């Protein structure tokens, strides 16, 4: 089973909100998922995401592949924790 870390769209029309989830790569975008590890709100200025880096490390260590957008969010989260 190939596991992916990707965005799951929620919210209303013209008001998107995303959850960062671990899911089977064959599942639909908004289908079943294994675990939720964060959120992303593209309409908020400033820090618009939360992510649990411990869970990300666990899943990536087990072979999960993050999507391009999630890779960028992980990179920014690591940069924030290094600065703090």
CNS distance restraints for C-alpha pairs under 8 A (distance, minus, plus):
assign (resid   1 and name CA) (resid  24 and name CA) 6.79 0.50 0.50
assign (resid   1 and name CA) (resid  25 and name CA) 7.98 0.50 0.50
assign (resid   2 and name CA) (resid  24 and name CA) 5.95 0.50 0.50
assign (resid   2 and name CA) (resid  25 and name CA) 5.67 0.50 0.50
assign (resid   2 and name CA) (resid  26 and name CA) 7.77 0.50 0.50
assign (resid   2 and name CA) (resid  64 and name CA) 7.16 0.50 0.50
assign (resid   3 and name CA) (resid  22 and name CA) 6.88 0.50 0.50
assign (resid   3 and name CA) (resid  23 and name CA) 5.68 0.50 0.50
assign (resid   3 and name CA) (resid  24 and name CA) 4.64 0.50 0.50
assign (resid   3 and name CA) (resid  25 and name CA) 5.34 0.50 0.50
assign (resid   3 and name CA) (resid  63 and name CA) 7.13 0.50 0.50
assign (resid   3 and name CA) (resid  64 and name CA) 4.77 0.50 0.50
assign (resid   3 and name CA) (resid  65 and name CA) 6.47 0.50 0.50
assign (resid   4 and name CA) (resid  22 and name CA) 5.74 0.50 0.50
assign (resid   4 and name CA) (resid  23 and name CA) 5.42 0.50 0.50
assign (resid   4 and name CA) (resid  24 and name CA) 6.03 0.50 0.50
assign (resid   4 and name CA) (resid  25 and name CA) 5.20 0.50 0.50
assign (resid   4 and name CA) (resid  64 and name CA) 5.10 0.50 0.50
assign (resid   4 and name CA) (resid  65 and name CA) 4.76 0.50 0.50
assign (resid   4 and name CA) (resid  66 and name CA) 5.65 0.50 0.50
assign (resid   4 and name CA) (resid  67 and name CA) 7.25 0.50 0.50
assign (resid   5 and name CA) (resid  20 and name CA) 6.92 0.50 0.50
assign (resid   5 and name CA) (resid  21 and name CA) 5.64 0.50 0.50
assign (resid   5 and name CA) (resid  22 and name CA) 4.50 0.50 0.50
assign (resid   5 and name CA) (resid  23 and name CA) 6.36 0.50 0.50
assign (resid   5 and name CA) (resid  64 and name CA) 6.46 0.50 0.50
assign (resid   5 and name CA) (resid  65 and name CA) 5.94 0.50 0.50
assign (resid   5 and name CA) (resid  66 and name CA) 4.36 0.50 0.50
assign (resid   5 and name CA) (resid  67 and name CA) 6.22 0.50 0.50
assign (resid   5 and name CA) (resid  70 and name CA) 7.13 0.50 0.50
assign (resid   6 and name CA) (resid  20 and name CA) 5.68 0.50 0.50
assign (resid   6 and name CA) (resid  21 and name CA) 5.66 0.50 0.50
assign (resid   6 and name CA) (resid  22 and name CA) 6.60 0.50 0.50
assign (resid   6 and name CA) (resid  23 and name CA) 7.58 0.50 0.50
assign (resid   6 and name CA) (resid  66 and name CA) 6.04 0.50 0.50
assign (resid   6 and name CA) (resid  67 and name CA) 5.41 0.50 0.50
assign (resid   6 and name CA) (resid  69 and name CA) 7.88 0.50 0.50
assign (resid   6 and name CA) (resid  70 and name CA) 6.18 0.50 0.50
assign (resid   7 and name CA) (resid  18 and name CA) 5.81 0.50 0.50
assign (resid   7 and name CA) (resid  19 and name CA) 5.63 0.50 0.50
assign (resid   7 and name CA) (resid  20 and name CA) 4.72 0.50 0.50
assign (resid   7 and name CA) (resid  21 and name CA) 6.20 0.50 0.50
assign (resid   7 and name CA) (resid  29 and name CA) 7.59 0.50 0.50
assign (resid   7 and name CA) (resid  70 and name CA) 7.29 0.50 0.50
assign (resid   8 and name CA) (resid  18 and name CA) 5.32 0.50 0.50
assign (resid   8 and name CA) (resid  19 and name CA) 5.13 0.50 0.50
assign (resid   8 and name CA) (resid  20 and name CA) 6.29 0.50 0.50
assign (resid   8 and name CA) (resid  21 and name CA) 6.67 0.50 0.50
assign (resid   8 and name CA) (resid  29 and name CA) 5.90 0.50 0.50
assign (resid   8 and name CA) (resid  30 and name CA) 5.29 0.50 0.50
assign (resid   9 and name CA) (resid  16 and name CA) 6.69 0.50 0.50
assign (resid   9 and name CA) (resid  17 and name CA) 5.95 0.50 0.50
assign (resid   9 and name CA) (resid  18 and name CA) 4.59 0.50 0.50
assign (resid   9 and name CA) (resid  19 and name CA) 6.65 0.50 0.50
assign (resid   9 and name CA) (resid  29 and name CA) 7.56 0.50 0.50
assign (resid   9 and name CA) (resid  30 and name CA) 6.33 0.50 0.50
assign (resid  10 and name CA) (resid  16 and name CA) 6.11 0.50 0.50
assign (resid  10 and name CA) (resid  17 and name CA) 5.07 0.50 0.50
assign (resid  10 and name CA) (resid  18 and name CA) 5.60 0.50 0.50
assign (resid  10 and name CA) (resid  19 and name CA) 7.41 0.50 0.50
assign (resid  11 and name CA) (resid  15 and name CA) 5.85 0.50 0.50
assign (resid  11 and name CA) (resid  16 and name CA) 4.92 0.50 0.50
assign (resid  11 and name CA) (resid  17 and name CA) 5.10 0.50 0.50
assign (resid  11 and name CA) (resid  18 and name CA) 7.74 0.50 0.50
assign (resid  12 and name CA) (resid  16 and name CA) 6.13 0.50 0.50
assign (resid  15 and name CA) (resid  43 and name CA) 7.71 0.50 0.50
assign (resid  16 and name CA) (resid  41 and name CA) 7.13 0.50 0.50
assign (resid  16 and name CA) (resid  42 and name CA) 7.36 0.50 0.50
assign (resid  16 and name CA) (resid  43 and name CA) 7.74 0.50 0.50
assign (resid  17 and name CA) (resid  39 and name CA) 7.84 0.50 0.50
assign (resid  17 and name CA) (resid  40 and name CA) 6.37 0.50 0.50
assign (resid  17 and name CA) (resid  41 and name CA) 4.98 0.50 0.50
assign (resid  17 and name CA) (resid  42 and name CA) 7.07 0.50 0.50
assign (resid  18 and name CA) (resid  39 and name CA) 5.77 0.50 0.50
assign (resid  18 and name CA) (resid  40 and name CA) 5.02 0.50 0.50
assign (resid  18 and name CA) (resid  41 and name CA) 6.15 0.50 0.50
assign (resid  19 and name CA) (resid  36 and name CA) 6.88 0.50 0.50
assign (resid  19 and name CA) (resid  37 and name CA) 7.74 0.50 0.50
assign (resid  19 and name CA) (resid  38 and name CA) 5.84 0.50 0.50
assign (resid  19 and name CA) (resid  39 and name CA) 4.27 0.50 0.50
assign (resid  19 and name CA) (resid  40 and name CA) 6.06 0.50 0.50
assign (resid  20 and name CA) (resid  36 and name CA) 5.97 0.50 0.50
assign (resid  20 and name CA) (resid  37 and name CA) 5.64 0.50 0.50
assign (resid  20 and name CA) (resid  38 and name CA) 4.77 0.50 0.50
assign (resid  20 and name CA) (resid  39 and name CA) 5.34 0.50 0.50
assign (resid  20 and name CA) (resid  40 and name CA) 7.09 0.50 0.50
assign (resid  20 and name CA) (resid  51 and name CA) 7.68 0.50 0.50
assign (resid  20 and name CA) (resid  70 and name CA) 7.56 0.50 0.50
assign (resid  21 and name CA) (resid  33 and name CA) 6.46 0.50 0.50
assign (resid  21 and name CA) (resid  34 and name CA) 7.25 0.50 0.50
assign (resid  21 and name CA) (resid  35 and name CA) 5.68 0.50 0.50
assign (resid  21 and name CA) (resid  36 and name CA) 4.32 0.50 0.50
assign (resid  21 and name CA) (resid  37 and name CA) 5.67 0.50 0.50
assign (resid  21 and name CA) (resid  38 and name CA) 7.04 0.50 0.50
assign (resid  22 and name CA) (resid  33 and name CA) 5.99 0.50 0.50
assign (resid  22 and name CA) (resid  34 and name CA) 5.45 0.50 0.50
assign (resid  22 and name CA) (resid  35 and name CA) 5.22 0.50 0.50
assign (resid  22 and name CA) (resid  36 and name CA) 6.32 0.50 0.50
assign (resid  22 and name CA) (resid  37 and name CA) 7.32 0.50 0.50
assign (resid  22 and name CA) (resid  59 and name CA) 7.94 0.50 0.50
assign (resid  22 and name CA) (resid  64 and name CA) 7.87 0.50 0.50
assign (resid  23 and name CA) (resid  27 and name CA) 6.98 0.50 0.50
assign (resid  23 and name CA) (resid  32 and name CA) 7.10 0.50 0.50
assign (resid  23 and name CA) (resid  33 and name CA) 4.42 0.50 0.50
assign (resid  23 and name CA) (resid  34 and name CA) 5.20 0.50 0.50
assign (resid  23 and name CA) (resid  35 and name CA) 7.21 0.50 0.50
assign (resid  24 and name CA) (resid  33 and name CA) 6.97 0.50 0.50
assign (resid  24 and name CA) (resid  34 and name CA) 7.59 0.50 0.50
assign (resid  27 and name CA) (resid  31 and name CA) 6.01 0.50 0.50
assign (resid  27 and name CA) (resid  32 and name CA) 6.74 0.50 0.50
assign (resid  27 and name CA) (resid  33 and name CA) 7.91 0.50 0.50
assign (resid  28 and name CA) (resid  32 and name CA) 7.50 0.50 0.50
assign (resid  37 and name CA) (resid  51 and name CA) 5.88 0.50 0.50
assign (resid  37 and name CA) (resid  52 and name CA) 5.59 0.50 0.50
assign (resid  37 and name CA) (resid  55 and name CA) 6.58 0.50 0.50
assign (resid  37 and name CA) (resid  56 and name CA) 7.26 0.50 0.50
assign (resid  38 and name CA) (resid  49 and name CA) 7.33 0.50 0.50
assign (resid  38 and name CA) (resid  50 and name CA) 5.19 0.50 0.50
assign (resid  38 and name CA) (resid  51 and name CA) 4.15 0.50 0.50
assign (resid  38 and name CA) (resid  52 and name CA) 6.19 0.50 0.50
assign (resid  39 and name CA) (resid  49 and name CA) 5.44 0.50 0.50
assign (resid  39 and name CA) (resid  50 and name CA) 5.27 0.50 0.50
assign (resid  39 and name CA) (resid  51 and name CA) 6.54 0.50 0.50
assign (resid  40 and name CA) (resid  48 and name CA) 5.90 0.50 0.50
assign (resid  40 and name CA) (resid  49 and name CA) 4.25 0.50 0.50
assign (resid  40 and name CA) (resid  50 and name CA) 6.62 0.50 0.50
assign (resid  41 and name CA) (resid  48 and name CA) 5.32 0.50 0.50
assign (resid  41 and name CA) (resid  49 and name CA) 6.21 0.50 0.50
assign (resid  42 and name CA) (resid  48 and name CA) 6.43 0.50 0.50
assign (resid  43 and name CA) (resid  48 and name CA) 7.78 0.50 0.50
assign (resid  44 and name CA) (resid  48 and name CA) 5.47 0.50 0.50
assign (resid  49 and name CA) (resid  73 and name CA) 7.66 0.50 0.50
assign (resid  50 and name CA) (resid  77 and name CA) 7.98 0.50 0.50
assign (resid  51 and name CA) (resid  74 and name CA) 7.47 0.50 0.50
assign (resid  51 and name CA) (resid  77 and name CA) 7.19 0.50 0.50
assign (resid  52 and name CA) (resid  56 and name CA) 6.43 0.50 0.50
assign (resid  53 and name CA) (resid  57 and name CA) 6.07 0.50 0.50
assign (resid  53 and name CA) (resid  74 and name CA) 7.49 0.50 0.50
assign (resid  53 and name CA) (resid  77 and name CA) 7.75 0.50 0.50
assign (resid  53 and name CA) (resid  78 and name CA) 7.81 0.50 0.50
assign (resid  54 and name CA) (resid  58 and name CA) 6.26 0.50 0.50
assign (resid  55 and name CA) (resid  59 and name CA) 6.20 0.50 0.50
assign (resid  56 and name CA) (resid  60 and name CA) 5.99 0.50 0.50
assign (resid  57 and name CA) (resid  61 and name CA) 5.85 0.50 0.50
assign (resid  58 and name CA) (resid  62 and name CA) 6.39 0.50 0.50
assign (resid  59 and name CA) (resid  63 and name CA) 6.46 0.50 0.50
assign (resid  59 and name CA) (resid  64 and name CA) 5.45 0.50 0.50
assign (resid  60 and name CA) (resid  64 and name CA) 4.68 0.50 0.50
assign (resid  60 and name CA) (resid  65 and name CA) 6.58 0.50 0.50
assign (resid  60 and name CA) (resid  66 and name CA) 7.85 0.50 0.50
assign (resid  66 and name CA) (resid  70 and name CA) 5.78 0.50 0.50
assign (resid  66 and name CA) (resid  71 and name CA) 5.86 0.50 0.50
assign (resid  67 and name CA) (resid  71 and name CA) 6.11 0.50 0.50
assign (resid  68 and name CA) (resid  72 and name CA) 6.51 0.50 0.50
assign (resid  69 and name CA) (resid  73 and name CA) 6.37 0.50 0.50
assign (resid  70 and name CA) (resid  74 and name CA) 6.11 0.50 0.50
assign (resid  71 and name CA) (resid  75 and name CA) 6.19 0.50 0.50
assign (resid  72 and name CA) (resid  76 and name CA) 6.29 0.50 0.50
assign (resid  73 and name CA) (resid  77 and name CA) 6.13 0.50 0.50
assign (resid  74 and name CA) (resid  78 and name CA) 6.15 0.50 0.50
assign (resid  75 and name CA) (resid  79 and name CA) 6.26 0.50 0.50
assign (resid  76 and name CA) (resid  80 and name CA) 6.22 0.50 0.50
assign (resid  77 and name CA) (resid  81 and name CA) 6.33 0.50 0.50
assign (resid  78 and name CA) (resid  82 and name CA) 6.17 0.50 0.50
assign (resid  79 and name CA) (resid  83 and name CA) 6.32 0.50 0.50
assign (resid  80 and name CA) (resid  84 and name CA) 6.32 0.50 0.50
